[in-house]
Amino acid sequence: MLKKGVVLPIGVEDTGTYTNVIFIILDKLFEIQEFDLFEKSLNMLNMVNEKDVLLRLGKLYYRHGAYKLAEEELTRSMKLFDIIDEEGMIILRSFYGQKEDKIS
């Protein structure tokens, strides 16, 4: 935020808006295959205070076909923040179902 030309740190109440904008940027970068810039842009997520960041990142990876990364981030979301939702569970079940099929 700017106040008289001075950049202010993001407050807790503001992080949801910034998180949404960051994920729009990350989604577009992945879409246009700017992977180096995407990796650098992931650091923006360190500026926000949202517990569902890893869950959202896992879903983003899944939408773009980066299944291994999606599985890692969804699992980290559960382990670190105890955050998962129905969509995340469906995604994880699809991964574990595939692994069980390969074992059989």
N, C-alpha and C positions, 0 to 999 in steps of 0.2 A: 504494500500500500504506500501511496505517496502522501506526504503531508508537508506542504510548502517546499517541495523539491527534495525532501529527505525520504529515503526508503526506510520504511518501518518493518520490523519483523512481523511475520504472520501470527495473528492471535488465534487461540484455540477456536473461537467462534467463526473465524474466517476460513479455516482449512478445508471445509467441505467444498466450497466454491472453487478454491485453488486445486483441490484434488480432481474435481471434475474436468477442469481445464487441462491439467497435466495429462489425464488419461485420454482426452481428445487428441492432444499432441502426440502421445505415445502411439495411439492407434493409427494415426495418419502416417507417422514415421515407419511403422511396421508395414503398413499397407503399400507404401512407395519403396519399401525395401532399403531404407536408409539405416542399416543395422548399426553402423558405428555411431551415428548420431543418436539412435535409439538408446544404445548402451550408455552414452554420456548423459542423456536426458533422464535416465532412471534415477540419477542423483537428485533430481527435483523432488522425488518422493520422500527424501530424507528431511525436507523442509516442512512437511505436513504432519499433523498429529491425528491420523485416522487409523483405527485398528483394522479396518477392512482392506487396507492397501494391498496386502499379499493375496487376498481372495480375489480382488479385482484384477490384479496383475495375472494371476493364474487363469482367469476367464479370458483375458485379452490374449494370452498366449494360445489358449485353446481355440479361440475364434480364428486365429491365424495359422492354425495347424502345427504349432510348436508344442506338441503333446508332452514331450519329456519335461520341458520347462514348466508347462502348465501343471503337471503332476507335482513337481518339486515345490512350486509356489503355493499350491492348494494345501499340500501337506505341511509346509512351513506355517501357513496361516493357522492351521489347527493346532500345531505344536506350540508355537510362540504366543498366539493370541487367543486360542480357543475359539476361533471364528470360522464358521462354515455356514453355508445356506443350502437350500434344496438344490439349486442349480449346481453348486460346487460338489455336492454329494453325488449327484447324477454323473457328473464328469468323472469323479474319482471311481465310482462303481464301474463305469465303462472301461477305465484302465485296468482295474483289478479283474474284471470279467475276461478281458483279453488275455491277461497273464494266466488265469486259471485254464483257459482254453488251450494255451500253448503247453501247459504242464501235462494236461490229460493226454 
